[in-house]
Each structure stands twice: as C-alpha cells, then as structure tokens.
Amino acid sequence: MRANGASKARHERNAPHRVVITGIGSVSSLGVGARLMWSKMMASVCGIRPTRVTSGGLEAIFPAAQVADYDPLEHFTADELVWRDPYAQYAVVAAREAMADAGLKAGYGDPSELAVILGSGGGGEHAREDAAVRLFVDRKLRLNPVLVPKTNLQASVGFISIEFGATGPSFIVSTGCAAATHAVAQAFLVVRHGLAKRAITGGSEAPVMISVLQAFQAAQVLSTTTCRPFSRDRDGMTLAEGAGVVVLESLESARERGAHIYAELAGVGMSADAKNSVHPAERGPAQALRIALDSARIRPEEVAYINAHGTGTKINDRVETAAVKMAFGDHARKLAISSTKSMHGHAFGGVGGIELVATLLAMENDVAPPTINYLGEDDDCDLDYVPNEPQPRPIGTAISQSFAFGGLNAVVVLKRDIEL
C-alpha cells in the first residue's frame, strides 16, 4: 500500500499542469503600458509614421513605429543604461508591468520556480550598429567594453532574471518574427510539465535603424506608405520597436494566491513549412493551427477570434488567409481576424508578445481590435478582418499566431472560461 501511495504521489507531481496567464505588460508605438495600448487600439490609432534614421553620415526616412512617449531615464539610471540596449530596456519595462499586474514582487516564493523565457530576433542591434560605425567609418579600434554583454540576445533574459531573482529555467528564443510566440510556447511547456510554477515570457525588439531598414528595403518587403494587412493595395510591412510580456502560472499556483486570471493558455502548436526560406506555404501554418487546437482539445468552431500575423505583404496575407481556411474549413468565414500590426507595426521577435497582450485584452473586453488602414477586399483575402473599427463580439476562445522567415510557425490557443 505504501508503494502504491508513493507511486500515486509521484504521478500527481508529474501530471501535466494547466497553465493560465495572470499578468500582462507592453511597450509599443502606442505607448508604454498594456491598457494605454488597448485604449489606442479601440480608437483605431496608428503608431506608424514617417521616421528619420541616421547613422555614419547616412540618412533615410521610412514609415516605421518607434516606441511612443518613452524616456529611458524614467525607467533606468544612467549607469544602468550603459548596459541596456533599447530592446532589453523594453523587455524589462514590460516585465515589470506584467509582474506588478500579476501581483508578484521580486523575491516572491521559491526563486527556482520562476522561469524567464523571451524571444528576440536581433538583440542589441543599436549597440552593434554604433560599433560598426565606430570601426569602419570612424576607423577607431577601441570599442565599448560592455559591447558584448550589451548586444547579446540573452541580455534581456539576464536583466529580468536578476531584477526578480528568478533562478528557474531561463533562456532566449530567436526565431525571427515568431520568436516571442515560440518563447511563450516554450514557457507553457516548462510550466505545464512542472519545471517551474510560473514564467515571465514574451519578447522584445528594437530594429528601427538604418542598417536594418536598408536590408529589408533591399528585400522589397517594406511599405512606402503604411501597413495595410489583408487589404487591396497593400505594399509591405512597417518595422516597429517594443515588447510584450506576460506571466504564465500553473492554475494551482494562481488559485492558491487568489490571482486574477486573464485566460487559460490551453494549447500550443509549432511547425515548419520545409519549403522555402522566404516564401511561406499554407501547409505549415495550417499544421501549427491544427496541432494547437488538438493540444487545447478545442474544436475549430469554438474559436471566435484570431490575432493574425498579418504583415501587410502580398504573399504573407494571401498565404495566411489560405492557411486559416485550410485549418478551419467553413468556420473560417465566421471568425473575426485582425492584424494589430496595422496599428503598432511589426516588432519582429517582440511582436508576438505585443499581439498576445492585445488578444488577452480582446477576450477580457469582448471586442475584436481592428485592422486599420484597410481600403477594401483583395481577391486573395476575403475573410472578416475587422476593417478599421473595433468589433464587439463574445470572445471565449482566441488564437494568436506568428510566422517567420524559414517557414517557422507558432500558434497559441487561449480559453477564457476556466473550468474547475
């Protein structure tokens, strides 16, 4: 009997945990703070504007979405800023908001039970570009002694783990535009399988600089006007900066401390197109959607809203529309689908975190945020993209999805009604 009791106890410890979201934070071109971002979305405000960037004597002007009303010295000391590139600053600021929103302070609980898992595509690119100018334009060999730790992709994770004393599983995920959503999926698995009770997760990015803008212009994927996802006359994406961070927690832990629960993170799906390094294919995203729904044990017709990848490029929006139809069948035409990138721009490895926060607030308020700058239906994009104005509707189950160059896909499924 004792052996059977011990076996049962081990099974309960190792049984998968349900995972919920208890805190949110964001920094974006719509401002600092998740609620401010949401209020701007409800007013259909566009954070994309003509942006002048300079470096090494060069100058360019592009439509882009830099963080609005942000003063680094309001959040960090001058000494701290020596070490923190903008992408890491945004991550820390969003994490502070998410942890405060979750009712968690530094030092709460067992530090080994708090994980930090973030996404970023480029890391400290501002410092990297400055160093390149100093070396190759100014011809100076002496570089900033903190250049390496400042530019490291994992710097954001390190700063957050230090600030909150987190000693649990902590790492960076770098899968381009899907990085934040992949990071959330990994954090989900860490909490689900008991490697940590809670996790700070999401992503951050700060790529609005002349080298990155010129690189993407050369790839012919940047808009010359603004971001118009799924619309006729769309002409590309617009780069953005910012961060979106959430706190994941086991359902047991959240209930024990009486935490507010935004939604259950019910399932995740990940896949690869295995077809082309830059051109997406329908089957990969559709596969990730199906896996996510199966993981969440949710039927396609239960989903009310999708926060789409929706970059505003001709091919991405066409392929994403086809993938949704492939995964949802007839129900695809009953979905509200919006690309909030039309408002906050495309923050690469951080954008999935920003979009996850927007999706959670859409569920909380039963309102689908709009796809603004929409000019009318495109022949290849014929679903309900919530054009230009918010759409009130019940949202009990929602999806946030991100896709990246290389054909890398990540999907998370959220469920608001938490069953006992």
C-alpha positions in Angstrom: 0.0 0.0 0.0 2.8 2.4 0.8 4.4 1.7 -2.5 1.1 2.4 -4.3 0.7 5.6 -2.3 4.2 6.8 -3.2 3.6 5.9 -6.9 0.3 8.0 -6.8 2.1 10.9 -5.3 4.8 10.8 -7.9 2.2 10.6 -10.7 0.4 13.7 -9.3 3.6 15.7 -9.1 4.5 14.7 -12.7 1.0 15.1 -14.1 0.6 18.0 -16.6 -0.4 21.3 -15.1 -3.0 23.6 -16.6 -1.4 26.9 -17.4 -3.0 30.4 -17.0 -2.0 34.0 -17.7 -2.1 36.3 -14.6 -0.2 39.4 -15.7 0.4 41.5 -18.9 2.7 44.3 -19.9 3.6 46.1 -23.1 5.7 48.8 -24.7 4.9 49.8 -28.2 4.4 52.6 -30.6 1.0 53.1 -29.0 2.7 53.9 -25.7 4.1 52.4 -22.5 1.6 50.2 -20.8 -0.9 47.5 -21.9 -4.0 49.4 -21.0 -2.8 52.5 -22.9 -2.1 50.4 -25.9 -5.6 48.9 -25.7 -7.3 52.3 -25.5 -5.4 53.5 -28.6 -6.4 50.3 -30.4 -10.1 51.0 -29.5 -9.7 54.4 -31.1 -8.1 52.9 -34.2 -4.9 54.9 -33.6 -1.9 54.3 -35.9 1.5 54.3 -34.3 3.2 54.2 -37.7 4.6 57.4 -39.0 7.4 58.8 -41.3 10.6 58.1 -39.3 14.0 59.7 -39.9 17.0 57.5 -39.1 20.7 58.4 -39.3 24.0 56.6 -38.8 27.6 57.1 -40.0 26.6 60.2 -42.1 23.7 58.4 -43.8 20.1 59.3 -43.5 16.9 57.6 -44.5 13.1 58.2 -44.0 10.7 55.3 -43.8 7.3 54.6 -42.4 8.1 52.9 -39.0 6.7 52.6 -35.5 9.1 53.6 -32.7 8.0 53.5 -29.1 5.9 56.5 -28.2 6.5 58.8 -25.2 9.4 56.8 -23.9 12.1 58.4 -21.7 14.7 55.8 -20.7 15.7 57.8 -17.6 12.1 57.4 -16.3 12.8 53.7 -16.0 16.6 53.3 -15.5 19.5 55.1 -14.0 22.2 56.5 -16.3 24.6 53.7 -15.1 22.0 51.0 -15.9 21.5 52.4 -19.4 25.2 51.9 -20.2 24.5 48.1 -20.2 21.0 48.1 -21.6 20.3 48.4 -25.4 16.8 49.6 -26.2 15.4 46.0 -26.9 16.5 45.0 -23.3 15.0 48.2 -21.8 11.6 47.5 -23.4 11.7 43.9 -22.2 12.4 44.9 -18.6 9.8 47.7 -18.6 7.1 45.3 -19.9 8.1 42.6 -17.5 7.8 45.0 -14.6 4.3 45.8 -15.6 3.3 42.2 -16.1 4.7 41.1 -12.7 3.0 44.0 -11.0 -0.2 43.2 -12.8 0.1 39.6 -11.6 0.6 40.8 -8.0 4.1 39.3 -7.9 7.1 41.1 -6.3 10.8 40.3 -6.6 11.6 37.6 -4.2 8.1 36.1 -4.1 8.2 32.3 -3.5 10.9 29.9 -4.4 13.2 31.6 -6.9 13.9 28.3 -8.7 10.2 28.1 -9.5 10.2 31.3 -11.7 11.4 30.9 -15.3 12.3 33.7 -17.7 11.9 32.8 -21.4 11.8 35.6 -24.0 12.1 35.9 -27.7 14.2 38.3 -29.8 15.3 38.3 -33.4 18.3 40.6 -33.2 19.1 41.5 -29.7 21.2 44.7 -29.1 21.3 45.9 -32.6 21.6 49.6 -31.8 24.9 49.0 -30.0 26.0 46.7 -32.8 25.4 49.3 -35.4 27.1 52.0 -33.4 30.1 49.8 -33.0 30.2 49.1 -36.8 30.2 52.8 -37.5 33.0 53.4 -35.0 35.1 50.7 -36.5 34.5 51.1 -40.2 33.5 54.8 -40.6 35.4 56.5 -37.8 38.3 54.0 -38.0 38.6 53.6 -34.3 39.7 50.3 -32.9 38.7 50.9 -29.2 35.1 49.8 -28.6 32.8 49.9 -25.7 34.0 47.4 -23.1 30.4 46.3 -22.4 29.6 45.8 -26.1 29.4 42.0 -25.9 27.0 41.7 -23.0 25.0 44.7 -24.3 24.5 43.1 -27.7 23.9 39.5 -26.6 20.4 38.2 -27.5 20.0 36.8 -23.9 20.8 40.1 -22.2 17.0 40.8 -21.8 16.6 37.5 -20.0 19.5 38.1 -17.8 18.4 41.6 -16.7 14.9 40.3 -15.9 16.1 37.2 -14.0 18.4 39.5 -11.9 15.6 42.0 -11.2 13.2 39.4 -10.0 15.6 36.9 -8.5 14.5 34.2 -10.9 16.7 31.1 -10.9 14.4 28.7 -12.8 14.8 27.7 -16.5 15.8 30.9 -18.4 16.8 31.3 -22.0 16.2 33.3 -25.2 14.4 32.0 -28.3 15.5 33.5 -31.6 13.2 32.5 -34.5 12.8 35.9 -36.2 9.2 37.1 -36.3 7.9 34.0 -34.5 10.4 34.3 -31.6 8.0 35.7 -28.9 5.3 33.2 -29.7 7.8 30.4 -29.7 9.1 31.7 -26.3 5.5 31.7 -24.9 5.1 28.1 -26.2 8.3 27.0 -24.5 7.3 28.7 -21.3 3.9 26.9 -21.5 5.7 23.6 -21.7 8.0 24.5 -18.8 5.1 25.3 -16.5 2.9 22.5 -17.8 5.5 19.9 -17.0 6.4 21.2 -13.6 9.8 22.6 -14.3 8.6 25.9 -12.9 5.4 27.2 -11.2 5.4 30.4 -13.2 7.2 32.1 -16.1 7.9 35.6 -17.4 7.6 35.3 -21.2 7.1 37.1 -24.4 9.6 39.1 -26.5 11.2 42.4 -27.4 12.9 44.1 -30.3 14.3 47.4 -31.4 15.2 47.2 -35.1 14.3 50.7 -36.3 17.8 51.8 -37.5 19.3 52.5 -40.9 21.1 49.2 -41.4 18.0 47.0 -40.7 15.7 49.3 -42.7 18.0 49.3 -45.7 18.3 45.5 -45.5 14.6 45.0 -45.6 14.2 47.6 -48.3 16.6 45.6 -50.4 14.4 42.5 -49.8 11.5 44.6 -51.2 9.1 43.8 -48.3 8.8 47.3 -46.7 5.8 49.5 -47.2 6.4 53.0 -48.6 3.1 54.2 -47.2 1.8 52.3 -44.1 0.8 48.8 -43.1 -2.4 47.6 -44.7 -2.8 43.9 -43.8 -5.2 41.9 -45.9 -6.2 45.0 -47.8 -6.2 45.8 -51.5 -3.2 47.9 -52.5 -1.1 46.7 -49.5 2.5 47.1 -50.3 4.5 45.7 -47.4 5.3 45.7 -43.7 6.5 48.5 -41.4 9.2 48.0 -38.9 8.5 48.7 -35.2 10.0 48.6 -31.7 8.6 47.3 -28.5 7.9 44.4 -26.2 5.0 42.3 -25.0 5.4 40.2 -21.8 3.0 38.0 -19.9 3.2 36.0 -16.7 2.3 32.3 -17.0 1.4 30.3 -14.0 0.1 26.9 -13.1 -3.6 27.0 -12.4 -3.0 25.6 -8.9 -0.5 28.4 -8.1 -2.8 31.1 -9.4 -5.7 29.8 -7.3 -3.6 29.4 -4.2 -2.7 33.1 -4.1 -6.1 34.3 -5.5 -4.6 35.8 -8.6 -6.7 37.4 -11.4 -6.7 35.1 -14.4 -7.0 36.6 -17.9 -7.3 33.2 -19.7 -6.0 29.7 -19.8 -3.2 29.1 -22.2 -4.9 25.9 -23.4 -2.6 24.7 -26.1 0.3 25.5 -28.5 1.2 24.4 -32.0 4.6 24.7 -33.8 5.6 23.6 -37.3 7.9 24.3 -40.2 6.9 24.7 -43.9 10.0 22.9 -45.1 9.6 24.6 -48.4 11.3 28.0 -48.9 13.4 30.3 -46.8 11.4 33.4 -47.5 8.1 32.5 -49.2 5.6 31.0 -46.7 3.4 28.0 -47.6 -0.1 27.3 -46.5 0.5 23.8 -45.1 3.0 24.9 -42.3 0.7 27.4 -40.6 -2.3 25.2 -41.1 -0.5 22.3 -39.5 0.5 24.5 -36.5 -3.1 25.6 -36.1 -4.4 22.1 -36.1 -1.8 21.0 -33.6 -2.6 23.9 -31.3 -6.3 23.1 -31.4 -5.7 19.4 -30.8 -3.3 20.4 -27.9 -6.0 22.5 -26.4 -8.8 20.0 -27.0 -10.8 22.7 -28.7 -12.9 22.2 -31.9 -12.3 24.8 -34.7 -15.9 26.1 -34.4 -15.2 27.1 -30.7 -12.7 29.8 -31.8 -14.1 33.3 -32.1 -11.1 35.5 -32.8 -7.6 35.2 -34.4 -4.9 37.8 -33.9 -3.2 37.2 -37.2 0.4 37.5 -38.2 -0.8 39.9 -41.0 2.3 41.7 -42.0 0.8 43.6 -45.0 2.9 41.9 -47.6 1.2 40.5 -50.6 2.3 36.9 -50.2 2.1 36.6 -46.4 -1.5 37.8 -46.2 -2.6 35.6 -49.1 -0.9 32.5 -47.6 -2.2 33.2 -44.1 -5.8 33.5 -45.4 -5.4 30.2 -47.2 -4.0 28.5 -44.1 -6.9 29.7 -41.9 -9.3 28.3 -44.5 -7.4 25.1 -44.6 -7.4 24.7 -40.8 -11.0 25.9 -40.1 -12.9 25.0 -43.2 -16.4 26.7 -43.3 -15.9 28.2 -39.9 -13.1 30.5 -41.3 -15.8 32.8 -42.5 -17.3 33.2 -39.0 -14.0 34.2 -37.4 -13.0 37.7 -36.6 -9.4 38.1 -37.8 -7.4 41.2 -37.2 -3.8 42.3 -37.6 -2.9 44.7 -34.9 0.3 45.3 -36.8 -1.7 47.9 -38.7 -1.5 50.0 -35.5 1.7 49.1 -33.7 3.8 47.9 -36.7 6.0 44.8 -36.9 8.4 44.4 -34.0 9.9 41.2 -35.3 10.9 38.9 -32.4 8.8 41.0 -29.9 5.6 41.4 -31.9 4.1 38.0 -30.8 4.2 39.2 -27.2 2.5 42.5 -28.1 -0.2 40.7 -30.1 -0.7 38.2 -27.2 -1.4 41.0 -24.8 -3.8 42.5 -27.4 -5.6 39.2 -27.7 -6.0 38.8 -23.9 -7.5 42.3 -23.7 -9.8 41.5 -26.6 -11.0 38.5 -24.7 -11.4 40.5 -21.4 -13.5 43.2 -23.2 -15.3 41.0 -25.8 -14.1 43.3 -28.6 -12.0 42.3 -31.6 -9.5 45.1 -32.3 -9.5 46.5 -35.8 -7.3 46.0 -38.8 -6.9 49.7 -39.7 -5.7 51.3 -42.9 -8.0 48.8 -44.7 -9.0 50.0 -48.2 -11.2 47.1 -49.3 -11.3 43.4 -50.1 -8.4 41.8 -52.0 -9.1 38.9 -54.3 -6.9 36.6 -52.2 -8.1 37.9 -48.8 -11.8 37.5 -48.4 -12.4 36.8 -44.7 -13.6 39.1 -41.9 -10.5 41.2 -41.0 -12.4 43.6 -38.7 -11.8 46.5 -41.0 -10.9 49.9 -39.5 -13.2 49.8 -36.4 -13.3 47.6 -33.3 -15.9 44.8 -33.5 -17.8 43.9 -30.2 -18.5 40.2 -30.0 -18.2 37.4 -27.4 -14.6 36.0 -27.4 -14.4 33.0 -25.2 -11.6 31.3 -27.2 -9.0 33.0 -29.3 -5.7 32.4 -31.1 -2.5 34.4 -31.5 -0.2 33.3 -34.3 3.2 34.2 -35.6 5.2 33.1 -38.7 8.8 33.7 -39.6 11.3 33.5 -42.5 12.5 30.0 -42.9 8.8 28.8 -42.7 8.8 28.7 -38.9 5.3 28.8 -37.3 4.0 29.2 -33.8 0.4 29.3 -32.5 -1.1 29.7 -29.0 -4.7 29.0 -28.1 -6.4 30.9 -25.2 -9.6 30.0 -23.4 -11.3 32.4 -21.1 -13.7 30.2 -19.2 -11.7 28.3 -16.6 -13.5 25.0 -15.7 -12.9 23.5 -12.3 
